[in-house]
């Protein structure tokens, strides 16, 4: 069998960011207000600092202003909730991103739920999870939303297909499974307690790996012609799928890096402009 075609997330994300920049420019011209994303970071975890900086830089290139709130590591749940409630009520802020993780002493869920649903451009609230699960308009969790965009861009219609999602985290596995279900896939979730992961993966027309274990999924378990989405990102730029063997069996596969990764920020920016358009009362089109 020939090698799988690569799903180029870098190129697709670049196009989305460009289009988002054009929409942001039109919105700014029409309303005199640029879309604004508030980023909230608790503590100084180096990876989180880098992620937030990347998001701010991308915002800048797309004509989105960002307002950064840096809080000390010792911030309490009440203080963080208060900060987010203030941003939720601030008409100058259109989207809110609370960088995960926030520190174990904080009730992260309470902090997420303080984000007004209309500003939940990272798709982390229960309200967003519900609309996403029902396939209703609303903001999606960014990595799962990016995965669905990649599938659509490569002509993969999930309807009627067997999708196996490996991983069930709140930000990735669970929501991507719900998005696939909303698009009429037959979805199986696998996780650390799954008894025979290989057997489940072998059934899949679409595999989504969202685990955080380098090369856990091997080519021998990929059904010939399956679509393989590797959301994993492990040390040494290695995904959760053994790319070298999987590329020989799949029909489409995301590389790591350059597959799912760039789609996350692109989705965040797109949703920020969407949120701003709604709040500024501008109907696009
Ligand atoms: P997470 O919260 O640690 O969740 C990992 C999931 O994998 C859990 O549901 C866990 O099961 C499951 N799991 C662990 N070991 C397993 C095994 N041996 N077999 C089957 N399932 C297993 O991780 P996450 O935040 O979802 O991230 C997953 C990966 O995606 C990481 O590599 C992360 O870096 C990457 N990621 C990438 C992006 C991006 O923008 N590209 C964004 C987010 C995350 P249990 O629920 O039973 O514990």
Boltz pocket constraint, residues with backbone or C-beta under 6 A from the ligand:
constraints:
  - pocket:
      binder: B
      contacts: [[A, 143], [A, 166], [A, 167], [A, 168], [A, 169], [A, 170], [A, 171], [A, 172], [A, 173], [A, 190], [A, 191], [A, 192], [A, 193], [A, 194], [A, 197], [A, 209], [A, 210], [A, 211], [A, 212], [A, 213], [A, 216], [A, 231], [A, 232], [A, 233], [A, 234], [A, 260], [A, 261], [A, 262], [A, 264]]
      max_distance: 6.0
